[in-house]
Amino acid sequence: MLTALAAFMMLPAVAQSDTETGLWTSAEVQKKLSKQWNIAAEAEYRLREDFGATDRWTIAASATYKPLKWLKIDAGYKFMRVLNDDETSWKDNGVDPNKWTPAWWCTKHRLFASVTGQWRTGRFDLSLRERWQYTYRPETTVDRYDIDDDEWEEKTKDGKAQHVLRSRLQAEYDIPKCKIDPYASIELYNAKGGLQKIRYTAGADWKLTKQHVVSAFYRYLDSHDDDPNMHIIGLGYKYKF
């Protein structure tokens, strides 16, 4: 928690030159089974490269258990289709291209489990979520162009697995007699090798009725690996029954 609080102070004031803009959209259905249990299904679609390219689409299912008023446990599975950037390999001189792989789709399977602690003080709801996620990309075959031989060939991409620990600190404010609940959060991604990225988010949920909720947020993604930093606009819809 102290790490997350310290990271708030690291929010970049000026975006880096390699920053992209993206759009994330989602639709979710939640079913309350009891006071302690509910289940959900969600579909998501993302754009990147200044809204010019698909990033991925996702279908997910999850279950949530709330043993105590201040404690929530959830787990789920995501099926993901991800569009990877094109790739170019170079000759030994580092100048002339050797082989080129166009942008290619792959499937990813993700499992996740979370524990969230909540604390209410005044009109603020504070929460700290620790989430473990495991993502596996099966072996896949892509087409690659051999520039010297002027012909296409098949290239096998080995399967790849990754474990990530995500720590999120969030504050939500309950405005008196208002159906809009603003919130802000910071989330740290840690994997093998250390910190991968930090997400800074500010948004709001608008409860149209007890069943229908729409949401909007702005997110800045501060990447600590090879991925670009991103400005993200998010739009979502949730139906509860």
C-alpha positions as CSV (number, residue, x, y, z in Angstrom):
1,M,0.0,0.0,0.0
2,L,2.9,2.4,0.8
3,T,4.3,1.6,-2.7
4,A,1.0,2.5,-4.3
5,L,0.8,5.8,-2.3
6,A,4.3,6.7,-3.3
7,A,3.6,6.0,-7.0
8,F,0.9,8.7,-6.9
9,M,3.7,11.2,-6.6
10,M,5.3,9.8,-9.8
11,L,2.4,10.7,-12.2
12,P,4.1,12.1,-15.3
13,A,3.3,15.8,-15.8
14,V,4.1,15.7,-19.5
15,A,3.5,12.8,-21.8
16,Q,6.5,11.2,-23.6
17,S,7.0,11.6,-27.3
18,D,6.1,7.9,-28.0
19,T,2.7,8.1,-26.3
20,E,-0.4,6.7,-28.1
21,T,-4.1,7.3,-27.7
22,G,-6.5,4.4,-27.3
23,L,-10.2,3.6,-26.7
24,W,-11.4,0.9,-24.4
25,T,-15.1,-0.2,-24.5
26,S,-16.9,-2.8,-22.5
27,A,-20.3,-4.3,-21.7
28,E,-21.0,-6.4,-18.6
29,V,-23.9,-8.3,-17.1
30,Q,-24.0,-9.1,-13.4
31,K,-26.3,-11.5,-11.6
32,K,-26.7,-11.4,-7.8
33,L,-27.2,-14.9,-6.5
34,S,-27.3,-14.0,-2.8
35,K,-26.0,-11.4,-0.3
36,Q,-22.5,-12.9,-0.6
37,W,-22.4,-14.3,-4.2
38,N,-22.7,-12.8,-7.7
39,I,-21.5,-13.8,-11.1
40,A,-20.7,-11.7,-14.2
41,A,-19.9,-11.9,-17.9
42,E,-18.1,-9.2,-19.8
43,A,-17.2,-8.4,-23.4
44,E,-14.5,-5.8,-24.2
45,Y,-13.0,-4.2,-27.4
46,R,-9.9,-2.0,-27.5
47,L,-8.4,0.4,-30.1
48,R,-4.8,1.7,-30.1
49,E,-2.5,3.7,-32.3
50,D,-4.6,6.9,-32.0
51,F,-7.8,4.9,-32.6
52,G,-6.3,3.5,-35.9
53,A,-5.8,-0.1,-35.0
54,T,-7.5,-2.9,-33.1
55,D,-5.6,-3.9,-29.9
56,R,-7.7,-6.8,-28.8
57,W,-11.2,-8.2,-28.0
58,T,-12.0,-10.2,-24.9
59,I,-14.8,-12.3,-23.4
60,A,-14.7,-13.0,-19.7
61,A,-16.6,-14.7,-16.9
62,S,-16.1,-14.3,-13.2
63,A,-17.6,-15.0,-9.7
64,T,-17.4,-12.8,-6.6
65,Y,-17.7,-13.9,-3.0
66,K,-18.1,-11.4,-0.1
67,P,-17.6,-13.1,3.3
68,L,-17.4,-9.8,5.2
69,K,-18.8,-6.4,4.6
70,W,-15.3,-5.0,4.0
71,L,-13.8,-8.0,2.2
72,K,-14.4,-9.3,-1.4
73,I,-12.8,-12.3,-3.2
74,D,-13.2,-12.9,-6.9
75,A,-11.9,-15.2,-9.6
76,G,-12.4,-15.6,-13.3
77,Y,-11.3,-16.5,-16.8
78,K,-10.7,-14.4,-20.0
79,F,-10.5,-15.5,-23.6
80,M,-8.5,-12.9,-25.6
81,R,-7.8,-12.3,-29.2
82,V,-4.8,-9.9,-29.6
83,L,-3.4,-8.2,-32.7
84,N,0.4,-8.1,-32.5
85,D,2.5,-5.5,-34.4
86,D,4.3,-6.4,-37.6
87,E,8.0,-7.5,-37.0
88,T,11.1,-6.9,-39.1
89,S,14.4,-8.8,-38.6
90,W,17.7,-7.2,-39.9
91,K,20.9,-8.5,-41.5
92,D,24.1,-8.4,-39.6
93,N,24.9,-4.9,-40.9
94,G,21.9,-3.6,-39.0
95,V,20.7,-1.7,-42.0
96,D,19.2,-4.1,-44.6
97,P,16.0,-5.9,-43.7
98,N,16.0,-9.7,-43.7
99,K,12.6,-11.0,-43.0
100,W,9.2,-9.3,-42.3
101,T,6.2,-10.6,-40.5
102,P,2.9,-8.7,-41.0
103,A,0.6,-7.9,-38.0
104,W,-0.7,-11.2,-36.7
105,W,-3.5,-12.3,-34.4
106,C,-3.0,-14.7,-31.5
107,T,-5.2,-16.3,-28.8
108,K,-4.5,-15.8,-25.1
109,H,-6.0,-17.5,-22.1
110,R,-6.0,-15.6,-18.8
111,L,-6.9,-16.8,-15.2
112,F,-7.2,-14.3,-12.4
113,A,-8.0,-14.2,-8.7
114,S,-8.3,-11.1,-6.4
115,V,-8.7,-10.1,-2.8
116,T,-10.1,-6.6,-2.1
117,G,-10.3,-4.8,1.2
118,Q,-12.7,-1.8,1.5
119,W,-12.8,1.0,4.1
120,R,-15.4,3.8,4.3
121,T,-14.6,7.1,5.9
122,G,-17.1,9.9,5.6
123,R,-18.3,9.9,2.0
124,F,-15.1,8.3,0.7
125,D,-14.9,4.6,-0.1
126,L,-11.2,3.4,-0.1
127,S,-10.2,0.0,-1.4
128,L,-7.0,-1.9,-2.0
129,R,-7.1,-4.8,-4.4
130,E,-4.3,-7.4,-4.9
131,R,-4.8,-9.5,-8.1
132,W,-2.8,-12.4,-9.4
133,Q,-3.2,-13.1,-13.1
134,Y,-1.7,-15.9,-15.3
135,T,-1.7,-15.4,-19.1
136,Y,-0.9,-18.1,-21.6
137,R,-0.4,-17.7,-25.3
138,P,-0.4,-21.1,-27.1
139,E,2.1,-21.9,-29.8
140,T,0.9,-20.3,-33.1
141,T,2.1,-20.2,-36.7
142,V,2.4,-17.0,-38.7
143,D,3.3,-16.0,-42.3
144,R,6.7,-14.4,-42.7
145,Y,8.2,-12.8,-45.9
146,D,11.8,-13.7,-46.8
147,I,13.1,-10.6,-48.6
148,D,16.2,-12.1,-50.1
149,D,14.4,-15.2,-51.5
150,D,11.3,-13.2,-52.4
151,E,8.9,-15.8,-50.9
152,W,6.6,-16.4,-48.0
153,E,7.3,-18.9,-45.3
154,E,5.7,-20.1,-42.1
155,K,7.2,-19.2,-38.7
156,T,6.2,-20.9,-35.5
157,K,5.9,-18.8,-32.4
158,D,6.5,-20.7,-29.2
159,G,4.0,-20.8,-26.4
160,K,4.5,-18.1,-23.8
161,A,3.3,-17.8,-20.2
162,Q,3.4,-14.9,-17.7
163,H,2.5,-14.3,-14.1
164,V,1.6,-10.8,-13.0
165,L,0.7,-9.3,-9.6
166,R,-1.5,-6.2,-9.9
167,S,-1.9,-3.9,-6.9
168,R,-4.6,-1.2,-7.1
169,L,-5.5,1.6,-4.7
170,Q,-8.8,3.3,-5.4
171,A,-10.8,6.1,-3.8
172,E,-14.5,6.7,-4.7
173,Y,-16.6,9.6,-3.5
174,D,-20.4,9.5,-2.8
175,I,-21.9,12.8,-3.8
176,P,-25.0,13.6,-1.7
177,K,-28.3,13.1,-3.7
178,C,-26.3,12.4,-6.9
179,K,-26.4,9.3,-9.2
180,I,-22.8,10.0,-10.4
181,D,-20.0,8.5,-8.3
182,P,-16.5,9.8,-9.2
183,Y,-13.3,7.8,-8.5
184,A,-9.6,7.7,-8.9
185,S,-7.1,4.9,-8.8
186,I,-3.5,3.8,-9.3
187,E,-2.5,0.3,-10.2
188,L,1.0,-1.2,-10.3
189,Y,1.9,-4.2,-12.5
190,N,4.7,-6.4,-11.2
191,A,6.1,-9.4,-13.0
192,K,9.4,-11.3,-13.4
193,G,12.0,-8.6,-13.7
194,G,10.2,-6.0,-11.6
195,L,7.7,-3.2,-12.3
196,Q,6.0,-3.4,-15.8
197,K,3.7,-0.5,-15.9
198,I,1.5,1.9,-13.8
199,R,-2.1,2.8,-14.6
200,Y,-3.4,6.2,-13.4
201,T,-7.2,6.4,-13.7
202,A,-9.9,9.0,-13.1
203,G,-13.6,8.3,-13.9
204,A,-17.2,8.2,-12.9
205,D,-20.1,5.7,-12.7
206,W,-23.5,7.0,-13.5
207,K,-26.4,4.9,-12.1
208,L,-29.2,5.5,-14.5
209,T,-31.4,3.0,-12.5
210,K,-30.7,0.2,-10.0
211,Q,-30.1,-2.1,-13.0
212,H,-28.3,0.1,-15.6
213,V,-24.9,1.8,-15.0
214,V,-22.8,3.6,-17.5
215,S,-19.2,4.6,-16.9
216,A,-16.5,6.8,-18.4
217,F,-12.8,7.2,-17.5
218,Y,-9.5,8.7,-18.5
219,R,-6.4,6.5,-18.0
220,Y,-2.7,7.2,-18.4
221,L,-0.6,4.1,-18.9
222,D,3.0,4.6,-17.9
223,S,4.9,1.7,-19.4
224,H,8.1,0.4,-18.0
225,D,8.7,-2.2,-20.8
226,D,8.8,-2.0,-24.6
227,D,5.2,-1.0,-25.0
228,P,4.4,2.7,-25.6
229,N,2.8,4.9,-23.0
230,M,-0.9,5.6,-23.6
231,H,-3.7,8.1,-23.1
232,I,-6.9,6.0,-22.9
233,I,-10.5,6.9,-23.0
234,G,-12.9,4.3,-21.6
235,L,-16.6,3.8,-22.0
236,G,-18.6,1.0,-20.3
237,Y,-22.1,-0.3,-19.7
238,K,-23.2,-2.6,-16.9
239,Y,-26.6,-4.4,-16.4
240,K,-27.4,-5.8,-13.0
241,F,-30.2,-8.2,-12.2
